[in-house]
Amino acid sequence: MPPTMHFYPGLKAFVFDFDGTVASLTIDFPEMRKAVLAQLKCFGISCERLRDLYVLEMISAGKQLIADRFPGQENTYYQQAIALVRDIEINAARRGSLLPGTREMLIHLRAQSLKTGIVTRNCRDAVNIVFPDILSFVDIVLTRDETPLVKPDPDHLIKVLEAFALPAAKVAMVGDHEMDMKLAKDVGAYAIGVLTGHAGAAELSGAGADMIVNKASDIFSFFPNGDL
């Protein structure tokens, strides 16, 4: 599938999501959600109003509900829930791998004097299992372990823009999830959707994608002699 829109030529940096964008998507998110909800039920918390939240937001909301109902137990719950999520992420990472062409793409972008970064809700250990030499290929990695506010909160991407000392209009956010497209639009960045993970073209377009490509390494085609 060709890009749906023309590439914007003024970009100075590319920020990538991780799972489903540059790495294979191996996390079973429905099972993760089910496990987190089951843990909440152990505290006698009704989960109905939390079911539509993302997992990390579900945990934070559950922590507040436990603090209201069982003061003093909320931190124990939170630590257990995060450990549960981390274990799932680590096990998934051990089955994971980088998508073909990822290292070559990042090398090529750097050769074009373009900055690159990763923003992910995943934990740092899981990222390092899949991509142990990641800091040899990108300028910055911000997992949830490095920021208190993770995407879709704009601050996750804003921290990267600040590190790059670039305005949002000069930066592209590349991701496989509607969340990534919305994040880009919220901060004024260019949004590139990829079809290697969570969402299809219709979902990405509906979330604000400026361009959609089959895979992240298709970005090569917008630079001279950039074919894999």
C-alpha positions in Angstrom: 0.0 0.0 0.0 1.5 3.4 -1.0 1.6 6.4 1.3 -1.9 8.0 1.6 -0.5 11.5 1.5 2.6 13.4 0.4 5.6 13.4 2.7 6.3 16.6 4.5 9.8 17.7 3.5 10.7 20.0 6.5 11.1 17.2 9.1 14.2 17.2 11.3 13.4 14.2 13.6 11.5 11.0 13.8 10.1 9.6 17.0 8.9 6.0 17.0 6.6 3.9 19.1 8.2 0.6 19.9 5.9 -2.5 20.0 4.1 -2.9 16.6 6.2 -0.1 15.0 9.9 -1.1 15.1 9.4 -4.4 17.0 7.0 -7.2 16.6 3.8 -6.9 18.6 3.9 -9.9 21.0 2.1 -8.5 24.1 -1.4 -10.0 24.6 -3.1 -6.9 25.8 -6.5 -8.5 26.3 -4.9 -11.0 28.7 -3.0 -8.2 30.4 -6.3 -6.3 30.9 -8.0 -9.4 32.2 -5.2 -10.0 34.7 -5.3 -6.5 36.0 -9.1 -6.5 36.4 -8.9 -9.9 38.2 -6.4 -8.3 40.7 -8.7 -5.4 41.3 -11.5 -7.9 42.1 -9.4 -9.4 44.8 -9.7 -6.1 46.6 -13.4 -6.1 46.2 -13.4 -3.3 43.6 -16.0 -3.2 40.9 -14.3 -3.0 37.5 -17.1 -2.0 35.2 -16.2 1.7 35.0 -12.6 0.9 34.4 -12.9 -1.6 31.5 -12.6 1.1 28.8 -9.3 2.5 30.1 -5.8 1.6 28.9 -4.1 -0.8 31.2 -1.7 1.7 33.0 -4.6 4.2 33.4 -6.7 1.3 34.7 -4.1 0.6 37.4 -3.9 4.2 38.4 -7.7 4.5 38.7 -7.8 1.3 40.7 -5.1 2.6 43.0 -7.3 5.6 43.7 -10.4 3.5 44.3 -8.5 1.3 46.8 -7.1 4.4 48.5 -10.7 5.6 49.0 -12.1 2.3 50.2 -9.1 0.7 51.9 -6.7 3.5 52.9 -3.1 2.3 53.2 -3.5 -0.7 50.8 -3.2 1.3 47.6 0.5 1.3 47.2 0.7 -2.5 47.8 -1.9 -2.9 45.0 -0.1 -0.6 42.7 3.3 -2.3 43.1 1.7 -5.7 42.6 -0.2 -4.5 39.4 2.9 -2.9 37.9 4.9 -6.0 38.6 2.2 -8.2 36.9 2.3 -5.9 33.8 6.1 -5.9 33.8 6.2 -9.7 33.9 3.9 -9.9 30.9 6.0 -7.4 29.0 9.3 -9.2 29.8 7.9 -12.6 28.7 6.6 -11.0 25.5 9.9 -9.3 24.9 11.7 -12.7 25.1 9.5 -13.9 22.2 9.9 -10.6 20.3 12.3 -9.2 17.7 12.9 -6.1 15.7 11.0 -5.8 12.5 13.1 -6.3 9.4 14.9 -3.2 8.3 14.7 -1.3 11.6 18.4 -0.9 12.2 19.1 -0.1 8.6 16.3 2.6 8.7 17.7 4.2 11.8 21.3 4.2 10.4 20.0 5.9 7.3 18.1 8.5 9.1 21.1 9.3 11.2 23.2 9.6 8.0 20.7 12.2 6.8 21.5 14.2 10.0 18.0 13.5 11.3 17.4 13.0 15.0 15.6 9.8 16.2 13.9 8.7 19.4 11.6 6.1 20.9 8.6 6.8 23.1 6.8 3.7 24.6 4.5 2.8 27.4 6.6 -0.4 27.7 9.2 -0.8 30.5 12.9 -0.2 29.8 13.9 -3.8 30.5 11.6 -5.2 27.9 12.9 -2.7 25.3 16.5 -3.7 26.1 15.7 -7.4 25.7 14.4 -6.9 22.2 16.9 -4.1 21.2 19.9 -4.3 23.6 22.0 -1.8 21.6 19.2 0.7 21.0 21.2 3.7 22.2 23.7 3.1 19.4 20.9 3.7 16.9 18.7 6.4 18.4 19.3 9.7 20.3 16.8 9.2 23.1 14.6 6.5 24.5 11.7 7.4 26.9 10.0 4.3 28.3 7.4 4.6 31.1 10.3 4.2 33.6 11.7 7.6 32.5 8.6 9.7 32.7 5.6 9.9 35.1 3.3 10.8 32.3 3.1 8.4 29.4 1.4 8.7 26.1 -1.3 9.5 25.2 -0.4 12.3 27.7 1.4 14.9 25.5 4.2 15.3 28.0 5.7 12.0 26.9 6.4 13.4 23.4 7.0 16.9 24.6 10.0 15.7 26.6 11.6 14.4 23.4 10.9 17.6 21.5 12.6 19.5 24.3 15.6 17.2 24.2 15.8 17.7 20.5 15.3 21.5 20.8 12.9 21.3 17.9 9.4 22.6 17.4 6.7 20.0 17.0 6.1 20.9 13.4 9.6 19.7 12.6 9.1 16.2 14.1 7.2 13.1 13.0 5.6 10.7 15.3 5.6 7.2 13.8 3.3 4.5 15.3 0.9 1.6 14.9 -1.8 2.8 17.3 -4.5 5.5 17.2 -3.0 6.8 20.4 0.3 7.7 18.5 -1.6 9.6 15.9 -3.6 11.5 18.5 -0.4 12.2 20.5 1.2 13.7 17.4 -1.8 15.9 16.6 -2.1 17.1 20.3 1.4 18.5 20.2 1.4 19.7 16.6 3.7 17.0 15.2 3.4 15.2 11.9 1.7 11.8 12.3 2.8 8.7 10.3 0.8 5.5 10.8 2.3 2.0 10.1 0.3 -1.1 9.4 2.6 -3.6 11.4 0.7 -3.6 14.7 -2.5 -2.6 16.4 -4.6 -0.6 13.9 -5.6 -0.7 10.3 -5.5 2.2 7.8 -9.0 3.4 8.6 -8.4 3.6 12.3 -5.1 5.4 11.8 -6.6 7.8 9.3 -9.5 8.5 11.6 -7.1 9.2 14.5 -5.4 11.9 12.4 -2.6 10.2 10.5 -1.0 12.6 7.9 0.4 9.6 6.1 0.2 5.8 6.3 2.8 3.3 5.2 3.1 -0.4 5.4 6.0 -0.4 7.7 8.3 2.1 9.4 11.2 1.3 7.1 9.2 2.6 4.1 10.3 6.0 5.3 13.4 5.2 3.3 11.6 5.8 0.1 11.4 9.6 0.9 15.2 10.0 0.9 17.6 9.8 -2.0 19.1 6.3 -2.5 17.2 5.2 0.6 15.9 1.9 -0.6 16.6 -1.1 1.5 
